[in-house]
Amino acid sequence: MASITDVVTVGQNQVTATNNLQKTFAQTVPVSTSGTLTADTLVQTGFVRVTGISVVVAGAAGGLYDVASVAAKGSTNQSYVVPATLGFTAVNMVFMNGLVYSPGSGQTAVIYYTRV
């Protein structure tokens, strides 16, 4: 027969496990958006997970860059090509240094992301 201490310990362990599951799940759900972007923009500094991109105006293809400033973006650190087609694209990418969006000519997009 289990003591009351054992029962309480099991309950505490279940709460901890449930909290850890919720935290892991929350990191995959977008909690922030960039708003509508039409120019080179530093969306977020530091570690960030992009969960989706919504192209509002197609224009030419744009890009996402793993850098901490707009000035640091370049062809060697482009991580994702933002398509030149309207609509939402699910993305699951982690950017270590920060996230810069650079639209193609005439492109407008919204970036959905969460801090990791």
C-alpha atoms as a printed R data frame, in Angstrom:
    type eleno elety resid chain resno      x      y       z
1   ATOM     1    CA   MET     A     1  0.000  0.000   0.000
2   ATOM     2    CA   ALA     A     2  1.343  3.443  -1.011
3   ATOM     3    CA   SER     A     3  1.785  6.168   1.551
4   ATOM     4    CA   ILE     A     4  0.259  9.609   1.159
5   ATOM     5    CA   THR     A     5  3.769 10.926   0.389
6   ATOM     6    CA   ASP     A     6  4.043  8.517  -2.559
7   ATOM     7    CA   VAL     A     7  0.640  9.579  -3.890
8   ATOM     8    CA   VAL     A     8  1.531 13.286  -3.630
9   ATOM     9    CA   THR     A     9  4.891 12.673  -5.340
10  ATOM    10    CA   VAL     A    10  3.169 10.906  -8.235
11  ATOM    11    CA   GLY     A    11  0.732 13.812  -8.577
12  ATOM    12    CA   GLN     A    12  3.565 16.356  -8.586
13  ATOM    13    CA   ASN     A    13  5.416 14.363 -11.259
14  ATOM    14    CA   GLN     A    14  2.279 14.275 -13.420
15  ATOM    15    CA   VAL     A    15  1.874 18.054 -13.148
16  ATOM    16    CA   THR     A    16  5.526 18.588 -14.113
17  ATOM    17    CA   ALA     A    17  5.193 16.258 -17.113
18  ATOM    18    CA   THR     A    18  1.993 17.983 -18.258
19  ATOM    19    CA   ASN     A    19  3.624 21.418 -17.965
20  ATOM    20    CA   ASN     A    20  6.600 20.221 -20.027
21  ATOM    21    CA   LEU     A    21  4.266 18.890 -22.740
22  ATOM    22    CA   GLN     A    22  2.384 22.191 -22.858
23  ATOM    23    CA   LYS     A    23  5.623 24.179 -23.104
24  ATOM    24    CA   THR     A    24  6.846 22.011 -25.983
25  ATOM    25    CA   PHE     A    25  3.523 22.332 -27.810
26  ATOM    26    CA   ALA     A    26  3.379 26.094 -27.276
27  ATOM    27    CA   GLN     A    27  6.733 26.509 -29.016
28  ATOM    28    CA   THR     A    28  5.221 25.171 -32.246
29  ATOM    29    CA   VAL     A    29  2.178 27.461 -32.262
30  ATOM    30    CA   PRO     A    30  2.644 30.976 -33.612
31  ATOM    31    CA   VAL     A    31  2.140 33.508 -30.884
32  ATOM    32    CA   SER     A    32  3.415 36.514 -32.804
33  ATOM    33    CA   THR     A    33  3.112 37.976 -36.275
34  ATOM    34    CA   SER     A    34  5.265 40.466 -38.037
35  ATOM    35    CA   GLY     A    35  2.309 42.417 -39.322
36  ATOM    36    CA   THR     A    36  2.181 43.203 -43.040
37  ATOM    37    CA   LEU     A    37  5.711 43.716 -44.384
38  ATOM    38    CA   THR     A    38  6.643 45.458 -47.636
39  ATOM    39    CA   ALA     A    39 10.324 46.326 -47.009
40  ATOM    40    CA   ASP     A    40 13.449 44.713 -45.561
41  ATOM    41    CA   THR     A    41 12.601 44.223 -41.886
42  ATOM    42    CA   LEU     A    42 14.229 42.801 -38.773
43  ATOM    43    CA   VAL     A    43 11.309 40.728 -37.496
44  ATOM    44    CA   GLN     A    44 12.946 39.381 -34.332
45  ATOM    45    CA   THR     A    45 16.409 39.140 -32.793
46  ATOM    46    CA   GLY     A    46 17.777 35.968 -31.245
47  ATOM    47    CA   PHE     A    47 16.415 32.436 -31.403
48  ATOM    48    CA   VAL     A    48 13.047 32.267 -33.188
49  ATOM    49    CA   ARG     A    49 10.909 29.577 -34.892
50  ATOM    50    CA   VAL     A    50  9.003 30.555 -38.037
51  ATOM    51    CA   THR     A    51  5.763 28.584 -38.202
52  ATOM    52    CA   GLY     A    52  4.235 30.066 -41.329
53  ATOM    53    CA   ILE     A    53  4.265 32.721 -44.018
54  ATOM    54    CA   SER     A    54  1.270 34.352 -45.610
55  ATOM    55    CA   VAL     A    55  1.981 36.057 -48.928
56  ATOM    56    CA   VAL     A    56 -0.584 38.847 -49.271
57  ATOM    57    CA   VAL     A    57  0.710 40.376 -52.539
58  ATOM    58    CA   ALA     A    58  2.666 37.980 -54.748
59  ATOM    59    CA   GLY     A    59  5.262 40.167 -56.516
60  ATOM    60    CA   ALA     A    60  8.654 38.478 -56.910
61  ATOM    61    CA   ALA     A    61 10.045 35.856 -54.518
62  ATOM    62    CA   GLY     A    62 11.475 37.190 -51.262
63  ATOM    63    CA   GLY     A    63 13.639 35.648 -48.563
64  ATOM    64    CA   LEU     A    64 14.131 34.929 -44.871
65  ATOM    65    CA   TYR     A    65 17.591 35.440 -43.424
66  ATOM    66    CA   ASP     A    66 19.203 34.080 -40.253
67  ATOM    67    CA   VAL     A    67 20.840 37.326 -39.127
68  ATOM    68    CA   ALA     A    68 20.543 39.829 -36.300
69  ATOM    69    CA   SER     A    69 20.200 42.958 -38.458
70  ATOM    70    CA   VAL     A    70 19.016 44.035 -41.890
71  ATOM    71    CA   ALA     A    71 22.539 45.223 -42.721
72  ATOM    72    CA   ALA     A    72 23.920 41.702 -42.119
73  ATOM    73    CA   LYS     A    73 21.681 39.964 -44.672
74  ATOM    74    CA   GLY     A    74 23.374 38.481 -47.683
75  ATOM    75    CA   SER     A    75 23.136 35.603 -50.133
76  ATOM    76    CA   THR     A    76 25.179 33.315 -47.863
77  ATOM    77    CA   ASN     A    77 22.739 33.544 -44.942
78  ATOM    78    CA   GLN     A    78 19.418 33.279 -46.777
79  ATOM    79    CA   SER     A    79 17.617 30.340 -45.177
80  ATOM    80    CA   TYR     A    80 14.278 30.311 -46.990
81  ATOM    81    CA   VAL     A    81 12.831 31.583 -50.263
82  ATOM    82    CA   VAL     A    82  9.434 33.181 -49.716
83  ATOM    83    CA   PRO     A    83  7.319 32.046 -52.697
84  ATOM    84    CA   ALA     A    84  5.934 34.481 -55.250
85  ATOM    85    CA   THR     A    85  2.452 32.996 -54.930
86  ATOM    86    CA   LEU     A    86 -0.473 34.157 -52.828
87  ATOM    87    CA   GLY     A    87 -1.497 32.182 -49.771
88  ATOM    88    CA   PHE     A    88 -0.285 30.608 -46.564
89  ATOM    89    CA   THR     A    89  2.702 28.277 -46.394
90  ATOM    90    CA   ALA     A    90  3.358 26.266 -43.237
91  ATOM    91    CA   VAL     A    91  7.005 26.501 -42.247
92  ATOM    92    CA   ASN     A    92  8.838 24.966 -39.322
93  ATOM    93    CA   MET     A    93 12.261 26.581 -39.306
94  ATOM    94    CA   VAL     A    94 14.473 27.754 -36.479
95  ATOM    95    CA   PHE     A    95 16.596 30.861 -36.882
96  ATOM    96    CA   MET     A    96 19.474 31.046 -34.409
97  ATOM    97    CA   ASN     A    97 20.659 34.648 -34.782
98  ATOM    98    CA   GLY     A    98 17.504 36.536 -35.636
99  ATOM    99    CA   LEU     A    99 14.996 36.814 -38.459
100 ATOM   100    CA   VAL     A   100 15.105 39.288 -41.325
101 ATOM   101    CA   TYR     A   101 12.497 39.304 -44.094
102 ATOM   102    CA   SER     A   102 13.400 40.770 -47.455
103 ATOM   103    CA   PRO     A   103 10.499 40.971 -49.916
104 ATOM   104    CA   GLY     A   104 10.899 40.493 -53.611
105 ATOM   105    CA   SER     A   105  9.872 43.377 -55.864
106 ATOM   106    CA   GLY     A   106  6.227 44.186 -55.097
107 ATOM   107    CA   GLN     A   107  5.841 41.372 -52.544
108 ATOM   108    CA   THR     A   108  3.937 41.784 -49.257
109 ATOM   109    CA   ALA     A   109  3.895 39.090 -46.571
110 ATOM   110    CA   VAL     A   110  3.103 38.309 -42.944
111 ATOM   111    CA   ILE     A   111  5.487 36.114 -40.951
112 ATOM   112    CA   TYR     A   112  4.086 33.945 -38.115
113 ATOM   113    CA   TYR     A   113  6.602 33.011 -35.456
114 ATOM   114    CA   THR     A   114  7.204 32.049 -31.880
115 ATOM   115    CA   ARG     A   115 10.134 32.589 -29.548
116 ATOM   116    CA   VAL     A   116 11.842 29.347 -28.661
